[in-house]
Amino acid sequence: MNGPKPLSTGEGGFVPTDDENLYYRLPLHGQYNKRCRTEIPEHHSLHRYAVTGMGLKHRIHPLAAAIALDQLTHLDDYLTGRNRIAAYITDHLDRLPGIVAPQPGPETQPAWYGMAVQYRPDELGGITVERFPQALLAEGCREIDRPGSTCPLNFLELFQTPGILFPE
């Protein structure tokens, strides 16, 4: 819920659900002790983790939650605006060689946090996928991300070889 996402309230997030087991599992990621002991029934298999949770504190700040609730009432308008902008961008990208813009079906309503495009090097004289982002930046594109630049957290250097940052 940070940055340019449809609901922007700072860090944190929320999960609306009507799945009871998921609901009991979620507080264990962001809460522990009082809230979990109160909300997870004693007979539930997850109640034994109520005091420690998952050892994490991934919870939204109360002020951010209030901002999110207010923004949630305008979510349809936000998404409509984002879809209008995305339609304009994809229409113009489709006119360019080497790029295939996403075309969501009529039954979907994407949030458009990001726009993944397909690159076709054969339409641009064989410019490699490694060189393509550099060319876009040189032409004035302000932000671009390549496949493979993000990955599961456990693959990150921090978790593979933490010794330099955490020598003890």
Secondary structure as GFF3:
##gff-version 3
##sequence-region A 1 168
A	DSSP	alpha_helix	20	25	.	.	.	ID=ss1
A	DSSP	alpha_helix	27	30	.	.	.	ID=ss2
A	DSSP	alpha_helix	34	39	.	.	.	ID=ss3
A	DSSP	three_ten_helix	47	49	.	.	.	ID=ss4
A	DSSP	alpha_helix	62	72	.	.	.	ID=ss5
A	DSSP	alpha_helix	75	93	.	.	.	ID=ss6
A	DSSP	beta_strand	99	100	.	.	.	ID=ss7
A	DSSP	beta_strand	118	119	.	.	.	ID=ss8
A	DSSP	three_ten_helix	121	124	.	.	.	ID=ss9
A	DSSP	alpha_helix	131	138	.	.	.	ID=ss10
A	DSSP	three_ten_helix	153	155	.	.	.	ID=ss11
A	DSSP	alpha_helix	157	160	.	.	.	ID=ss12
A	DSSP	three_ten_helix	162	164	.	.	.	ID=ss13
###
